[in-house]
Amino acid sequence: MGRSRAGSPRELQASCCRCEADIICFAATDGKLLSSDVTHYVIPDWKVVQDYLEILEFPELKGIIFMQTACQAVQHQRGRRQYNKLRNLLKDARHDCILFANEFQQCCYLPRERGESMEKWQTRSIYNAAVWYYHHCQDRMPIVMVTEDEEAVQQYGSETEGVFVISFKNYLDNFWPDLKAAHELCDSILQSRRERENESQESHGKEYPEHLPLEVLEAGIKSGRYIQGILNVNKHRAQIEAFVRLQGASSKDSDLVSDILIHGMKARNRSIHGDVVVVELLPKNEWKGRTVALCENDCDDKASGESPSEPMPTGRVVGILQKNWRDYVVTFPSKEEVQSQGKNAQKILVTPWDYRIPKIRISTQQAEALQDFRVVVRIDSWESTSVYPNGHFVRVLGRIGDLEGEIATILVENSISVIPFSEAQMCEMPVNTPENPWKVSREEEQKRKDLRKSHLVFSIDPKGCEDVDDTLSIRTLNNGNLELGVHIADVTHFVAPNSYIDIEARTRATTYYLADRRYDMLPSVLSADLCSLLGGVDRYAVSIMWELDKTSYEIKEVWYGRTIIRSAYKLFYEAAQELLDGNFSVVDDIPEFKDLDEKSRQAKLEELVWAIGKLTDIARHVRAKRDGCGALELEGVEVRVQLDDKKNIHDLIPKQPLEVHETVAECMILANHWVAKKIWESFPHQALLRQHPPPHQEFFSELRECAKAKGFFIDTRSNKTLADSLDNANDPHDPIVNRLLRSMATQAMSNALYFSTGSCAEEEFHHYGLALDKYTHFTSPIRRYSDIVVHRLLMAAISKDKKMEIKGNLFSNKDLEELCRHINNRNRAAQHSQKQSTELFQCMYFKDKDPATEERCISDGVIYSIRTNGVLVFIPRFGIKGAAYLKNKDGLVISSGPDSRSAWKPGSLQQFQNKITSTTTDGESVTFHLFDHVTVRISVQASRCHSDTIRLEIISNKPYKIPNTELIHQSSPLLKSELVKEVTKSMEEAQLAQEVKVNIIQEEYQEYCQTKGRSLYTLLEEIRDLALLDVSNNYGI
């Protein structure tokens, strides 16, 4: 086990962790050393690791040695999520802890004795390993073993000099008396546990049936009696409706084609949204249908009284295979609600921000003090004798309604960690300062193909873009053929496999874009500097260059490799389009043309114009080939913001789709496609690709019916017929119709996902949206970890072709499959957080406006779906979709007077295929059809415990007539940047009114946000503009 005698505990520890890193691969502790300035090492018992992991995560607690026995206990008893938290803690350079593989060390391993319980054996094994470790360090470093087993404290407490065995509470009291947050958290966990133990002793009645044993569940799944899947709770009817989506063997072997409905909390049997559950189908005469009426939240379920849809497979949960519990943001009840909860005010029911999570009972004496704050809690257990799960308080996030508190809520709810990059990670970064500028090394010059003098390389990006990760080139070869080049930032040159920054980037998996900020995957010295392919500077790149036939543009040859480039121009889209259109006056706005004499300027201009024109011509050809195979064009970005010199909003301009958008997009798609083919050919069982499966035909039914209402036929048999049908479904009088139909087509599709090629058959590789047999992501390694993996695979493939040694270990199929699951999960979190932050700003924008008097609260809306008690409306001006009720909570229905203004009267609703009629008791009737334009009033429905929501009310069944004074504002959509700017300004004014110093806010902003967005959604524009028509970037494909 390494060196048996060494000069110091630190050296000994280094040798130990090097041994264990080879044995336990997940710890990634190779080279990670415990701090040399600690007074003792801490070894937590298995129960302490399970119950107090969040306290062990405190950076103040140093010198922690996690035993393999304790880690395995967490894995087997607490599930994947808790186990992954432990793994990440061990990997994180910011935390002073390592893993010791005690069960693989000959002197430490203890066999379990006959009749010995698993728990006693685990504690005995950990104590034995602690004693060995103490002697291994030559008895120089005291060891403190912390345990919750009082017998162990009595038995081992004074057995070995230098090895102290005490309770965890005792350890905190004696060693960390001033660490207030840890003590509060410990008290919260202890109180929760005591309440749980008391409850189990006192309660004999069962609220829920017991879960079946694991072996019974597994046998039932194999025999087909039970079905395995992931529980998905309907957030609009969280108390009564949940669905189980089939997973694993169940999805392949079952005859079921739809999800399974779980109706009511009893049938859900203590499972929580996201859990992997085992379901037993009910007899067909007990099947129920999903409710199709509009519903704001659970409170409205009983009031709606609407009949459900056709019965569907319905079941009940009989067991939970994996609890995917996480941190939950909750709100404490108000003072009045606390009093109404009963005499025992220490037991408090808190309401989660996420509607899908049940109320959680926690024990605290701080309920009144915390009632105005968003708070994080964790669930500890949910016994069959308890109506609600039990949990404990973790920390305070911020005040309800405060911008930073609400943003923090969104991050926690999506399990997004945004702590600044650590010192250890930043130490791995290259230096580029005026005093010590970065430059190309001699060694790299010899290894790479140098394109700086031979190729005209340039980028086309949105205005103000800093992180340029792709450039293009085109030139004529000596044989008359053309050479097309795509050059991508060589991020993997700076990010070594399994380095601290690589582990951090892997954990983050993506850059997170919120409404007013972004959280980078990589430090800005890479993302905005050395990996950004800026104009006029030398940069490392990974290039793909194709030789094309000079007339047909057919690909003759392809070359992949590492290069050195110097981008000649950093163009913005509009300038490139002007040059393409022959408007050369834009040259004055291109910095690279300044200070040139007229002759040089003319020559360079002709060269650049030829290059852009030729690239566009090639892109048309490539796109036509994909169109022939059925590539889909879905709803794209349609507006842009124009900023002044100070990055303030200057104007909002309806965005015309530019052909150069498609030119850049096609080149990127072509590169991704060819890299996918290359890495699959070289590593058929361990390549990372991106698949987009064909949608289920039943998901297109609403799209087909809506199109039929306008006289269009949508053929969904293949991506080709769907693309052609959408192209033909154009209403010359209303362009919104085609936009909505394309949006519905997007909604009907499943998300594209990363996968390992060893985990599925080749016929499943296909990308439906792009109509390509193989596809991956290669072109954005600055902001996507998947692209970093693909770059490494491509470099390994090139080495393999050259019969060179492959540097660095590639992921096995199993490891890559797990990584893909993680990246897919983080991508979903990024999409959800982006959407939720947008909705937050939309609500803040409208919250302070009086809907009755504020002109901007009245807008034109388009009906795009009919429900039993209302309609769904799209508001083009603000990009908002929402429900508008035609029957209110009092049972009154909407009516329309002579002036088309709406009012509520007694009556009834009658729903048809593509229209709904409201008839009052006095005989008045009004009918709303699909795609009708109506006038809508926008207001905000405030919620104390959940996020605020936009409320829509139809005030006229006629289109909105824009007053002359509002004509300019209403003629163009409100870009989200304008909205965020106004909200942020009002929030700052409110903070100033409360005498909060702006410089403090700015310091906190810098600390947590790392890279500030230039303004509201211009950052998202960067992504979307790079591949406007690549549905993968805009729609999760």
N, C-alpha and C positions, 0 to 999 in steps of 0.2 A: 504493500500500500504506500508507494512512494518511498521517501527516505525515512528510516525509522528514527534517526537522530539528526537534529538540525540545530542551527545556531540560535534560533529564536522562535517563539510561537508563530510569528508572522510568516517565517520561512516554512515552518512545518505546515502551517495552514495552506500556504501556496501549493506545496507538494500534494496535500490532501485533495484540494479542490481540482487539481489537474487530473488526478486519478479518477475522481468521481465524475468529472465532465465526460470522460470516455464511456462511463457505465450508464449514467442517467443523462440521456441526451437532452431532455427537455430543460434542464436547469440552466444551460448555457452559462455556466460559471467559470469556464476556462479563462484563467487570467484575472478573474475578479477576486480581490483580496478584501478581507475584513480590515477595518480601520486599525491602525497601530496605536491609537491613543485611547483605546477603551480600557476600563479597569477590570472587566470581566466579560466572558462570553455568556450569552443567554441561549438555553435550549428549551423550547416549548414542547410540552407533552402534546399528544395527538388531540386531546379534547380542547386544549388552549388554542391550537391552530384552527380547529373547527369553529369555536365560539368567539374568539377574540382576534380573528385575522385583521379586521379593520383597525384595531389598535396596534398590532404588530406592523401595520403599514405606515405608522407615524415615523417620519424621517429622524426624529430625535432618538428613537430606540435603535441602538447600534450593536454590532457584534452578535447578530442573531444567527444561530446554526439550526437550520431545519433538518430534521432527520427524515430519511427516506420512509421510515415506518409511519411517521405522522402525515407525510404527503400522500401516501397511498390510502391512509384512512380517510382523508379529505376526498380523494378521488372516488372512493367506493361508497361513502356515506353522504356526501354533500353535493355530488353531481358535477357536471362539466363546468358550469359557470364559476362556482367557487374554486374548483381546481385550476381553471385558467387564470383566475385572479392570483392564485399562489404562484403559478408558473411565471406570470408577468412580473410579480414582485421579485422573484429570484433573478430574472433576466435584467431588471432595471438597475442601471449603474448608480442611480440616485439613492438606492436603498442598500444599507450596509448589512447584507445577509448573504449566506451561501447555503448550498445543500450538501449534506454528507450522506453518502450511500452506505449507511450502516449495515444493511442486510447483505451487501456484497463484500463486506470486510470480514475476513476470516475470524478475527479476534472479537468482533462485535456481534456476530450473528448468534442468536439464541433460538433453539427450537422450542416450539410451544409444548408445554407439559400436558400430560393426560388430565383432563378435567379442568384445565385452566381456561378461563373465559378469554375471548379475543381482546377485550379491553385491558385486562390485567397483563396479558402477554405484551401488548403494545407498550404499556407504561414501563414494564420491566425491561423491554428491549431498548427503549429510549434512555432509561437510566443507565443501563450497562454501557451503551455507546458513549454517554456523557462521561462516565468514569474512564473509559479507554481514551477518549479525546484529551481528558485532563492529563493523564499519564503520558500520552503521546507528545504533549506540549511541555514535557519535562517538569510537570507540577508547578509551572510558573504562572499560568493564567487561571484564576478561579473560574469555575463553571457554576452558573445558577440555572438549575432546571426548574421551570415553573409548571405547576400541574393543578388540576382541579380535584385530584384524588386525595382525600384527607388521609386515607390509609397509607398511601405512598409517602406523604409528608412525614408521617410517624415512623414508617419503616426505614426510609432511606435518608431522612433528614440529617442524621449524625453518623451515617455508616462510613462515609469516605471523607477524609479531611480534604478540603479544597473544592468539594462538589456539594453545593447547597441545594436542597429541595424545599421549595416554599410555594404557597399559593400565588396565583397571578395577582390577586388583589393586594396581597402582602408585598409582592415585588414592586408594584406601582407605588404603594404607600411609602416604602422605605427608600427606593432608588429614584423615584420620580415624583416627589411630593408636590412640585410646582407645576407639573404638566396637567393643567386644569382640564383641558379638552379630553385627555385620555381618561381622567378620573370620571368625568361626567358620562362618557361613553360606556365605561366599565359598569358604572352604577345602573345605567339604562339597560344593559345586557343582563346584569344580575337580577334586576327587578323583573324583567320580562321572563326570565327563567323561573324565578320563584312563583310568579303568577301562574305560569304554565303548570308547574308541579302541583300547586294548590288546587288548580282547576281540575286536573286529572284525578286527584284524590277525592274531591267533593262531588264531581258530576258523575252520575251513573247513566243518565239519559243520553241516547245517541242522536245527534243532529243529522249525521250522515252515515251511510254504511261503511264498514271497514274496507280498505283496499285489499284486493286479492294478493297473495304472495307472488314474488317474482317468478318462481318456477311455474306456477299455474298460468300466469300471464303469458310467458314465453311458449308454453305448450299450447295454449289457446290460440295464439297468433299463428303458430305452425299448422295447427289443424284447421284453421279458417273460422273457428268459432268467434274469436275476437279480432278486432281490427286496430292497427297502430296508426297514429297520426298526430299532427300538431294542432292544439286547440287555438282557435281564432275567434275571439269574442267580438260580437257586433257592438261597436261603441255607441250606436244610437239606441240600442236595446240591451244594454249590458246585463241587466238582471234576468232576462228571459231567453236571449238568443246567442248561441255560440255554434261554431261549425268546426268539424274536424276534417282537415285535409289529409287524404291518405298519404302514407309515407312508406318507403322501403318495400319490403315483400308484399305488404298489404295492397299497395297501389298496383303491383304487377299481377297479383293473383286474384284480386277481387273483381267481381262482375260489376261493381258499382262504378258509375260514370260521374257521379256528383259527390259533393261534400256530404258529410253526415251531420244532420241537425241535432244539437244538444239543447233541449228545451227546458229552461229553468235551472235554478241554482242546485236543486237536489240532484238532478241528473248529471250536473257538472261535477259533483262530488269532490269539492275542495281543490279541483285543478284550477290553475291560473293561466291567463292568456300567455301563450308561448310554450307551455309545458308539452312534453311528448307524452301522450296519454294512450290508454288501451280502452277501446269502446266495445260494448256489446250492443248489437242491433236489437231494437224492440220489434215485436210482432207488427205486421203491416197495418193492422187495424188501429195501432197506437201511433202511427206516423202522423206528423204535423207538417204544415207548410210555413215558409218564411213570410213574415209580414211585409207587405209592399207599400204601406202608407208612409207618407213623410212623417218624420218624428225628430224633434229637436234633441230630446234626451229621454232618460228612463221615465221621468215623471209623466210624460205624455202617453205612455203605452196604454194605460188603463182608460184614459180619456178618449183615445182615438176610436175605439170600438170598431176597427176595420176588420174585414174578413181576410184571412191569410190566403196565400196562393196555393197552388196544387200541393198535396202531400208529397214529402220527399223522405228519403231514408232517415230515420230518427233513431238515436241510440242513447245510451247512458255510459258514463265513465266508470270502469271497474278497477282501474289502477293507473298509477303514474310511473312511467319508465324514467323520465328525466325532468326534474324541476328546474325550469329556467328562470328562477327568481333573480332579481337585480335590485339596484337602488331605486326607490320610488319617491317621487316628490309628492308631498301631501300638504293639506291645510288643516289646521286645528279648528275645531268648532268655535263659533262665537260664544261670548259669555253666556248668552241666553241658552244656547244649545248645550253647553256644558252642564248647566243647572238642570236641563230637562233629561240629561242622560242618566240621572239617578244619584243616589247618595254617595256612592263610591267614586268620587271625582278623580281619583288617581288613575283609574282605568278609563282611558279616553278612546273613542272611536274617531280616527282621523280619516279624511276623505282624499284619496289619490287624485292627482291632476289628470291622470289617464282614466277616462270613464270605464275602461275595460277591466280595471283592477278593483276588487271589492274593498270595502272599508277595512281598515286594519286597526286592531286594538293594541294600544301601547300603554305602558305604565309610566307616568310622569307627574311631577308636581309643577311643571312649567307651562301648563296648558294656557293659562290666562296671559302670560307674558309672550307666548309665541303665536297668539291667535291672528296677528296681522302679518305673519311671515310665511314664506314658502320654506318647507323643512324636508330634509331627506330622512327616510326611515328604511329599515330592512325587515323583511319577514323572517321570523325564526321557525315557526311551525304552524300547522293547522290541524288540530286534533279533531277526531270524529265527534267529540262531545261539544265542540265550539261552533257557534254560528259564523264567527269571523276568524280570520287568521290572526295570530299574535306576532308582534314585532317590537322593535326598539328604535328609539331616536338616535340619529347619527350626527347630523349637523344642520345649521341654519344656512339657507342659500341667500335670502334677501327679502325685502319687503314686497308684499303683494302689490302688483301694478307698477313697480319700479322696473325700468327698462333692463338694467343689468341683472336684476333678480329673475325676470322673466326669461332672458336669454340663458342664464345659468340653468333654469328649469328645463329648457329645451335641450340643452347639452346633456344634463343628467338623464333625462328621459330617453335619450338616444344612446346612452352609455358612451358619450364622447368625452375623452380626457384631453384637456388643452393646456396642461402645465407647460411652462417654458422649457426649451431644450436645456439639458443639463450641461454642467461644465465638462464632464467626461465626454459627452457627445460633441460639444463645440471644439474640444481639443483635437478632435480628428479632422476638423475642417481645414482646408487650405487657406493660406493668408493672401489677401489682396488689398494692400493699402498703398497710399501714395509713397510712403517710405520704403515699402517692400512689395512692389507690384508683382503679380503672378505672370509667369511667361511659359511658353511651350518648352518642354525639356528636350535636351539632345536625344535622350533615350527614346522618347515618344516620336520624335521626328524620324528616327530610323525605322520604327515599327509601323508607322501609319502612312497611308497614301496622302500626299500633300496636294490639296486642291487650291491653295491660295492664289497661285498665279495662272492656273490652267482653266478654272471654272468661274463663270459669273454666277455667284450664289447670292440670293436675296430672300427676304421674308416678307410676307403680306399678313398684317395683323390689324386688330382694331387700334384706333388712336390711343396713345398713352400706354400701350402694353409693355410691361417690364419683363415678364417671364416668357421669352420667345424660345419655345423648345423645338421648332421645326423651321427649316429653310428649304428652298427649292433651287434647282439649276436646270438649264437646258442648253445644249450646244450641238453643233453639227460636227460629226466625225469626219476623218479624212476620206472614208469610203462613201460619204454622202448621207449615211444614215444619221439618226438623231440619238442623243444620249440624254435621258431624263434622270434627274437625281432628286432624291428626298434625303435630307440630312437632318438627323435628330440629335439633340444634345446627349453627350456621352456621360450620363449621370453615374453609371456603374464604375467609371474610372475613379470617381471621388468617393463612392460608397462601397466599401469592401464588404463581401458577404460576412454576416454574423458580427460585424463591428457594432459598436454602441448605436451609431446613427442608423445603421441598417435595421437593427432590432426595433428601434423607435419608429422608423418609417414603416416597417412591416406591421407594427401594432396599430399605427394610425391608418395605414392602407390607402388613404386618399387625402387630398386637401379638402377641407370642409368650407363651403361657401354659404354664408348666412346673408341676410338682407343688408346689413351694414358693415360687415367685416368678413374676413376669412382666416382660417387657421391652417397654416401651411404644413405639408407633410415633411418638407425638408427646410433647413435653416435658409434664411434669405441670402447668405453668402453664396449658396448654390443656386437657389430658385430664381433670384433676381440679378445674379452677377455671373459667376463662372460657368454655370450651366445654361445661361441665357444667351442665345446666339445673336448678340447685338451687332449692329453695323460697325464695320471698321476695326474690329478687334479679333485677335486669333482665338479660336475655340476648338476644343476636341468634339468630334461628332461620330456617330455611327451612321453610315450611309448605305443606301441602296441605289444602284444605278442600272438602268435598263438601256440596252441598245434597241432602238425601234426602227422599223422599216420607214424610209423617208416619206413614203406616200400612204401606205396602209396603216402605219403606226402599230403593226403587229410586233410583239416582243420577240427579239432574236436571241438575246442573251441577258443575263442578270448577274450583277456583282454585289456582294455584301462585304462590308469591312469597316474598320476604324479609319477615320480620316482627320485631317486638320483643315479647317475652313476659315475664311475671313469674309463675312457677309458684306457685300458691296452696298446694299440698300436695305433700309428698314422702312418698307412702304406700309401705308395704311390702306384699307380696302378701297375707300372712295377714290384715292389718288390712282391706285392701280386700275380701277374701272374707267376713270377719265382717260388714262393713257390708252387703254384698250379701245375706247370709243373715239380716239383720235383728237381729244381735247388736250393740247399740250400746254395750255396756260397753267395747268396744275403744277408744272415743273418748279415754279417759284416756291411752292410749299414743300418741296422735297429737299431737305438739308444737304444731301450729298451733291446736289447740282450747283449749290452756291459756290462762289469763289473759283468757278471754272471759266476759262476763256471760251469764246463763242464756238470755236472749232471743236474743242474737246467736248464741250457741252452737247453739241449736235451729234457727234459720233456716239457718245455714251447713251444719249436719249434714243437714238435709232436702235442701238444694241438692246436696250432694256425693253423698248416697245415690241421689238421682234420676239424677245423671250416671253413676254407676257402673252402675246398673241399666239405663239406656238404652243405654250402650256395650255391655254384655253382651248385650242383646237384639239389637242390630245385628250384633254379632260372630256370634251364633248363625245369623242369617240369611245372612251372608256365607259362613260355614263350610258351611252346608247347600248353598249353590250350588256350592262347590268339591267337596263330597262327591259331589254329583250328577254331577260330571265325572270322579270317580275319584281325589280327593286321598288320599294315603296317610298313615296315622298309624303311625309306627314307634316303636321303644323309646325312652322318654324318661327324664328324671331321676326317680328314685323315692325318694331319701332326701335329707334336709337335716340340716345340723349346727346345733345351737343353741349360741351362744357366750355367755359371761358378759361382764361389763363390761370385763374385761381381755383380751377376745378369746380366752379359753381355751375349750376344749371343755367345755360344760356337760352336754349330752345329745345323743343321736342319736335322731332321730324318723323312723319310716317315713313317707315323704312321700306324702301323698294328692294326686293331681293336682287342682289347684284350677281352677275355671272361669275365674278372672281371668287365669290363665296364658294360656288360650286366647283370652280377650278381647284382651289386649295383642298376642299373636301375630297374630291375624287383622287387627288394625288395621295392624300393621307390614307384613304380607304385602300388604294392600290398597294401602298407600302405595307399596311397591316395584313392584307390578304397574302402577299408574297412571303412575308416573314412567317405567317402561320403555316404555309406550305413547307417552308424550309425547316422550321423547328420540328414539325411533325414527321417529316421524312427522316430526320436525323435521330429523333427521340420519340418513336411512335407510341410509347407507353408512359411518357412523363413530360409531355409538352403542355403548356398552358394556352388553351384556346378559349374562344367566346362563342357560345351557342345561343341561338334564338329559335326555340321550337315553334312549329306552326300552332296557331291558336285553336282551341276547341270550337267547332262550328256553332255550337249553341250560344257561345259568347257574342256572336255576330247578329243574333236575332233582333236586338233593339236597333242596331245600325240599319239592317235591311228594312225594318218596319218604318223607321224614320225617313229613310230615303224614298220609300214607296209613297209616303204622304206627299212628297214633292214631285212624284212622277218619275223617280229615278230607280233603276234596278242595279243593285250592288251584288256582283257575282263574287262570292268568297271561297270558291273551290280551290284557288291557289293564290299565291302572292301576285302572280302576273295578272290574273283576272281581277283581283281586288284593286291593284294599282290602276289598271285600265278603267275600271268602273268609277273609281274616285276621280280620275281625270275628267270623265264625262259628266259627272254629277255637278254641273255648274249652273247656278241660277243667275242669269245675266242681270237681274234686278236686285239681287241680294248676295254679295260675295261671302257674307257670314255663313250661309248655308253650307258651302263646301268646307269652310274652316271647321264648322261643328261636326260635319260628317267625318272628316279626317281625325278630329279629336276623339270621336266615338270609336273609330277603328283602332286608335292607339290604346284606348281603355280596354278594348276587347283582347288585346295581346298580353301575353305574359312577358315578364322582364327577361332580357338577355342575361346570361350568367356565365361566369368563368368556370372552367372545368379542366380536369386532367384527362388527357386523351386515353390514359390507361383505364379509366373508370366507365367508359361507355363505347358502344359500337360506332364505327366510322359513319354509318348512315345518320347518326344522331348529331353529327358535328355541324350540320347546315345552319346558316344564318338566314332566317326567313325574311327579315326586314331589308337586308342588303342584297339578298339573292346571291349569296356566295357559299361555296361548299366548305370553305375553311376561312376562319377569321380570328384575329386576335387584336390586342391593343399593344402597340409598339411606339406610337408617335408622341406620347406625353409622359415620359418618365419623371418629369419634375413634380407632377401632381398625382400620379397613380403608381402604386407599388406593383401592380400587375405588369406594367410596362418594364419595370426594373427586372423582374423575373424573366420576362421575354427577352430583354437585352442580353442577360447572362446565358440564356438558352441559345441565342443566336451566335454569341461569341464561342460557346462550346461546340456548336455545329460547324462553325468555320474551322476551329482547331481540329475537329474530327476529320473534316475533308482534307486538311493538310497533314493528317496522321500525326498531329502534335498532341502532347499531353493536355488533357482538359483540366484547367486550373479551377480549383474549388469544387466541392461536392454539389452535384445537382440534387434537387428534391426527388425523392422516390415518388412513385405514383400515390402511395398512401399519404405521405407528408404533403404532397402538392394538392391532393384532394382536400385535406384539412385546411391548407392555406387558402384555397379557392373558396371554401365555405366561409372562412373569416373575412376575406375581401368582399365577397358578395354581401355578407352581413353588414360590413362597414359602409358599403355603397348604399344599401337601403337606409342606413342611419343618416348618411349624408343627404339623401333625397328627402327623407322625412324632416330633418332639421331645417333644410332650406325652405321647404313648403311651410313648416310651422312658423319660422321666423318671418316669412312673407305675410302670413295671415296675422301675425302679431302686429306688424307695422300697418297693415290695412286697417285693423281694428283701432289702433292708436290714432291713425289719421282721421277716422270718422268719429271717434269717441267724444271729442270736445265740440263737435259741430251739432247744431240744432237741426234735426231732420226736417222740422216743419218750416224753417226759414232759410236754411243754407242751400243755395242753388246747386252746389256740387253734390249734395245728397240725393238729387233727383237725376235719373239717367235713363237712357234707352236700354232695354233688355230684350233678349230673344229666348223664347221658350224652346227647350230642346228635349224635354222628357215630360210625359204625363203620368201622374200617380193618382191614387184613389182619392186623396184629399188635398191635392195641390199640384204644382208644376215645378220643374227645375228650370232656372233662368240663367243665362249667360249675359254678363254686362261687358261688352267690348271695351268701353272706355277705361275700365279699371282691371280688366282681365279676371273678374270675379265670377265664380259659379256658386249658386246657392238655391235653397228652397224658398218658394213663395206659396204660402198656404191660401187655399180658397175656402177653407172652413176653419174658423177659429176655435179656441178652447171652450167658448160658450155655446158652441154648436151653430153659430150664425154662419151664413155663406156670403160670398162676395156678390155684389150686384153692381150694375152700371146704370147711371142716370143719363138724362138727355145730353149732358155735356161730356159723357164718357167717363166722368169721375166715379171712382169706386166707393161703395159703402157696404156695411155689414147688416144683413137682414136675415130673419128666419127663412129657412128653405132647405134645399137638398142638392147634392151633386150627383151627376151621372157621367161615368167614365166610359169612353169609347177607345178604339184602337189608336187614333192619333188626334183626339180632341177630348175636351171635358166641358160639360155644360153645367152652369150653376142656375138653378131656378128658385125664385123666392116664392113664398106662400101666396103673394098677391099676383103671381103670374109673370113677373119680369124674368127674363132669362138672358144670360150672356155666355157665349161659347169661346173658349180659347183653343186654338189649333197649334199643332207643332210648327215651329219656326215663325209664329206670330211675333211681331214687335210690340212691346208693351212699355208703359212708363212705370218705373220702379223707384220707390223711396228706399234709400239705404240707411240703416241705423245699426247700432251695436248692441247686442244682447250681452250685458255684463254678467260675469260669473265670479264668485269669490273663490271657489275651490278649483275651478277648471279654467281653461283659456277662454277669453272672450270670443264671441262669434259674430259674424256679419249676419244681419237680419234683413231680408228683402220683403217689401210689401208692394203689391201691384196697386197703384193709385189711379191708373187709367188703362183701358183696354186698347188704347191707340198708341202709336209710336210717340216718343218724346219729341216735342218741337223745341228746338234750341232757341232761346232768346238771343237777340242780336248782340247783347252785351257779353254773352257767354260763347259766341260763335267760334272765336279763335281758340279758346280753351277746349271746347268740346269736340272740335274738328279732328284733333289728334289724340290718340290714347295717352293716358297719364303713365309715363314710365315709372317703374318702381323706384328709381333713384330720386325723382321729385318727391314722391310720397315719403321715403325714408328721411330725406333731408328736412322736410317740414316737421316730421315727428321728432327727429333728433333735436331740432332747434327748440321745439316746445318743451321737450324733456329737460334740456339744459337750462331753459328759463325757469322751469319749476325747481330745479336743483339750486339755482342761484337764489331764488326766493326763499329757500330753506337755509341759505347761507352756507351752502356746500361749496368749497373752493374748487374751482375748475382745474387747477393744476394737480390736485389729488386725483380727480377723476381721470385726467390724462395719464398720470403715472400708472394707475391701475389698468387703464386701457392698454398702455404699452406692454405691461407685464403679461397680461393674459391674451392679448390679441396677436402679438408678435408682428404680424404684417398688417398694416391698416389698409382697408380697401380704399380705392381712390374716391369712391362715391358709391352710392347704392348700386346696384346690379351691373355696373360696368365690368366688374370681374366676371360675372356670369356671361356677359356679352362676349368676353374673350373666348370662353370655352365654346359657346354656341356658334360663334362666327367661324371658328376653326373648322367646324364640320356642320354647317347649317343643315345640310340635307342628310347627314349621317344620323339616323334615328337613334343610334346608340348613345349619343351625347345628350340628346334632348329628352328622351323618353325612357331611359333605363334599358335600352335595347343593346 
